């Protein structure tokens, strides 16, 4: 049996909330299975809430209050936890931020933007200002700091194994000035050269391919089932249905097969960075055929 992991309730509001939930559950003599019985949630989900790794949904909080007879305590505190985790961060991304810390592998498909943890400050500012034009300078600075704090996902050798398929349009459609774009692409190449993540470029003329409808982020864990995350401009969704996750993984394998090999992709990124430096990039793509 795995050793019981203690929860530090002083670490954050979610950990405090989770520790109180565990205390009340155990005080009532209930197992995790016993507490989720009759709800639409599983044991793993509840365990992650107790450890401060997931946000408590309101319907589950209502169920917990009924079973534990806690007079609406956990439902009332849901909003406090949500606000604590949302500061400078989209609410729908709060759970993902916790999950990526536990991921063993992360495979990403990025059709329009450099993946968030690889973005440098000028690029982040351009993305934030385009999607949230009325944010204050302080709010933008906070978002920049949070996104840069996630750089470890791709850069840390102790982090998850990472693979990223990027559409060639990311190289050809600069979101920032030439110097900043050169620095951004050079940064991606430098991280990849350190062997901390593997990039592939999907050519602009690759034709029909999987994931034409949007982003994909596949995560696998050592102690939990894999899941997939997809995101739009103002929303995101975690998909954990086992059959669907298998389908998405197979689709990602087909996407990788359609992309250029890693070394060729890396050279393309480096050539684009150099081209932005000397003013010769982006070139017209129609003269370039598939590799």
C-alpha positions in Angstrom: 0.0 0.0 0.0 1.3 3.5 -0.9 2.4 5.6 2.0 -0.1 8.2 3.1 0.9 11.7 1.8 0.4 14.5 4.3 -1.2 17.7 3.1 0.4 21.1 4.0 -2.7 23.2 4.6 -0.5 26.3 4.9 0.9 26.0 1.4 -2.2 27.5 -0.4 -5.9 27.9 -0.2 -6.5 24.8 -2.3 -4.3 22.7 0.0 -6.1 24.1 3.1 -9.5 23.3 1.5 -8.3 19.8 0.6 -6.9 19.1 4.1 -10.2 20.1 5.7 -12.0 17.9 3.2 -9.8 14.9 4.2 -10.3 15.6 7.9 -14.1 15.7 7.6 -14.2 12.6 5.5 -12.0 10.6 7.9 -13.9 12.0 10.9 -17.0 10.6 9.3 -15.3 7.2 8.9 -15.6 7.3 5.1 -13.2 6.1 2.4 -12.7 8.0 -0.8 -14.9 5.4 -2.5 -17.6 6.0 0.2 -17.6 9.7 -0.2 -17.9 9.8 -4.0 -20.6 7.1 -4.1 -23.7 8.5 -5.6 -21.9 11.4 -7.4 -20.6 11.6 -11.0 -17.0 11.7 -9.9 -14.3 9.1 -9.3 -11.9 8.3 -6.5 -8.9 9.7 -8.2 -10.7 13.0 -8.8 -11.6 13.4 -5.2 -8.1 12.4 -4.0 -6.6 15.1 -6.2 -9.0 17.7 -4.6 -7.9 16.6 -1.2 -4.2 17.1 -2.2 -5.0 20.6 -3.6 -4.3 19.5 -7.2 -7.8 20.0 -8.6 -10.7 22.5 -8.1 -13.9 21.2 -6.4 -16.8 21.5 -8.8 -19.9 23.0 -7.2 -22.1 19.9 -7.8 -19.5 17.7 -6.1 -19.2 20.1 -3.2 -23.0 20.0 -2.7 -22.8 16.2 -2.7 -20.0 16.2 -0.1 -21.9 18.6 2.1 -24.9 16.3 2.0 -23.0 13.2 2.8 -20.7 14.8 5.5 -23.5 17.0 6.9 -21.2 20.0 6.8 -24.0 22.6 6.3 -22.9 23.9 3.0 -19.3 24.6 4.1 -17.5 23.1 1.0 -20.0 24.6 -1.5 -19.5 28.1 0.1 -15.7 27.8 0.0 -15.6 26.7 -3.7 -15.5 30.3 -4.9 -12.6 31.1 -2.5 -10.5 28.3 -3.9 -11.4 29.3 -7.5 -10.3 32.9 -6.9 -7.1 31.8 -5.2 -6.1 29.7 -8.1 -7.3 32.1 -10.8 -5.0 35.1 -10.0 -3.3 36.0 -13.2 -4.5 32.8 -14.8 -7.5 31.7 -16.8 -9.9 29.9 -14.5 -10.3 26.9 -16.9 -6.5 26.4 -16.9 -6.1 26.1 -13.1 -6.5 22.3 -13.0 -4.2 21.9 -16.0 -1.5 23.9 -14.3 -1.6 21.4 -11.4 -1.7 18.4 -13.7 1.3 19.4 -15.7 3.4 19.3 -12.6 2.7 15.6 -12.2 2.9 14.7 -15.9 5.4 12.1 -17.0 5.0 13.0 -20.7 3.4 15.9 -22.5 2.7 15.8 -26.3 1.5 19.1 -27.8 0.1 20.2 -31.1 0.2 23.9 -31.7 -1.4 25.1 -34.9 -1.1 28.9 -34.4 1.1 29.9 -31.5 4.4 29.0 -30.0 3.6 26.7 -27.0 3.1 28.8 -23.8 6.1 27.5 -21.8 8.4 28.4 -24.7 7.1 31.9 -25.2 9.4 34.8 -24.3 8.1 38.1 -22.9 7.5 40.1 -26.1 5.6 37.2 -27.7 3.5 36.7 -24.5 2.7 40.4 -24.4 1.5 40.3 -28.1 -0.7 37.3 -27.4 -2.2 38.7 -24.2 -2.9 42.1 -25.7 -4.5 40.6 -28.8 -6.9 38.4 -26.7 -7.4 40.8 -23.7 -7.0 44.4 -25.1 -8.4 46.0 -21.9 -6.0 44.4 -19.4 -4.0 46.9 -17.4 -0.2 46.9 -17.5 -0.2 45.2 -14.1 -2.5 42.4 -15.3 -0.4 41.9 -18.4 2.8 41.8 -16.3 1.3 39.2 -14.0 0.3 37.0 -17.0 3.8 37.3 -18.4 5.3 36.2 -15.1 3.0 33.2 -14.8 3.6 32.0 -18.3 7.4 32.4 -18.0 7.3 30.5 -14.7 6.1 27.5 -16.7 9.2 27.4 -18.8 10.4 24.4 -16.9 7.8 22.2 -18.7 10.1 22.2 -21.8 13.4 23.4 -20.3 13.9 21.4 -17.1 15.7 18.1 -17.6 13.8 16.8 -14.6 10.5 17.8 -16.1 8.2 15.7 -18.3 9.3 14.2 -21.5 8.0 16.7 -24.1 7.1 16.5 -27.8 5.7 19.4 -29.8 4.3 19.5 -33.3 4.1 23.1 -34.6 2.5 24.3 -37.8 4.9 26.0 -40.2 2.6 29.1 -40.2 4.0 29.8 -36.7 7.4 30.5 -38.3 6.0 32.4 -41.3 3.5 34.7 -39.6 5.4 36.8 -37.0 3.4 38.1 -34.0 6.3 40.5 -33.0 9.0 42.5 -34.7 11.8 40.8 -36.6 14.4 41.0 -33.8 12.0 39.7 -31.2 10.8 36.9 -33.6 14.4 35.9 -34.2 15.1 35.7 -30.5 11.9 33.7 -29.9 12.7 31.1 -32.6 16.3 30.9 -31.5 15.1 30.2 -28.0 13.0 27.3 -29.2 15.9 25.9 -31.1 18.3 26.3 -28.2 16.0 24.5 -25.8 15.5 21.6 -28.3 19.3 21.4 -28.9 19.7 20.8 -25.2 17.6 17.7 -25.8 14.9 18.7 -23.3 12.1 18.5 -25.9 11.6 17.3 -29.4 10.0 19.6 -32.0 8.5 18.8 -35.4 7.2 21.1 -38.0 4.0 20.3 -40.0 4.6 21.8 -43.4 2.1 24.5 -44.6 1.2 22.2 -47.6 0.8 19.0 -45.7 -2.8 18.7 -46.7 -5.5 17.2 -44.6 -4.2 16.0 -41.2 -5.5 15.1 -37.7 -6.3 18.0 -35.3 -7.3 20.5 -38.1 -10.0 21.7 -35.7 -7.7 23.0 -32.9 -5.0 22.4 -30.3 -4.2 19.2 -28.4 -2.2 18.6 -25.3 -1.8 14.9 -24.3 -0.6 14.1 -20.8 0.4 10.8 -19.3 1.2 10.1 -15.6 2.9 7.5 -13.5 0.0 7.3 -11.0 -3.1 8.2 -13.0 -4.8 7.5 -16.3 -3.8 9.7 -19.3 -5.9 12.7 -20.4 -6.1 15.2 -23.2 -6.6 19.0 -23.0 -7.8 21.3 -25.7 -8.2 25.0 -25.6 -9.9 27.9 -27.4 -9.4 31.7 -27.0 -11.5 31.9 -23.8 -12.1 28.3 -22.8 -10.5 25.0 -22.3 -11.6 21.4 -21.7 -10.0 18.4 -20.1 -11.0 15.1 -21.7 -10.4 12.0 -19.5 -12.8 9.5 -21.1 -10.4 6.5 -21.7 -11.7 5.6 -25.1 -11.5 9.2 -26.4 -8.0 9.6 -25.0 -6.9 6.5 -26.9 -8.4 8.0 -30.1 -6.6 11.3 -29.6 -3.3 9.5 -29.0 -3.6 7.6 -32.2 -4.5 10.8 -34.0 -1.4 12.4 -32.6 0.8 9.6 -33.8 -0.6 10.2 -37.3 0.1 13.9 -37.0 3.7 13.2 -36.1 4.0 10.9 -39.1 2.8 13.8 -41.4 5.3 16.3 -39.9 8.9 16.8 -40.9 11.6 14.7 -39.0 12.8 16.4 -35.8 16.3 17.3 -37.1 15.0 18.8 -40.3 12.3 20.7 -38.3 15.0 22.0 -35.9 17.1 23.3 -38.8 14.0 25.0 -40.3 13.4 26.8 -37.0 17.0 27.9 -36.9 17.0 29.1 -40.5 13.8 31.1 -39.8 15.5 32.7 -36.8 18.5 33.7 -38.9 16.2 35.0 -41.6 14.4 37.3 -39.3 17.8 38.6 -38.1 19.0 39.5 -41.6 15.6 40.5 -43.1 15.2 37.6 -45.5 12.3 35.8 -43.8 9.5 35.0 -44.1 9.9 33.8 -47.7 7.0 33.0 -50.0 6.1 29.4 -49.3 4.6 28.3 -52.6 8.0 27.4 -54.1 8.8 24.9 -51.4 7.6 21.3 -51.8 7.1 18.7 -49.3 10.2 17.0 -47.9 
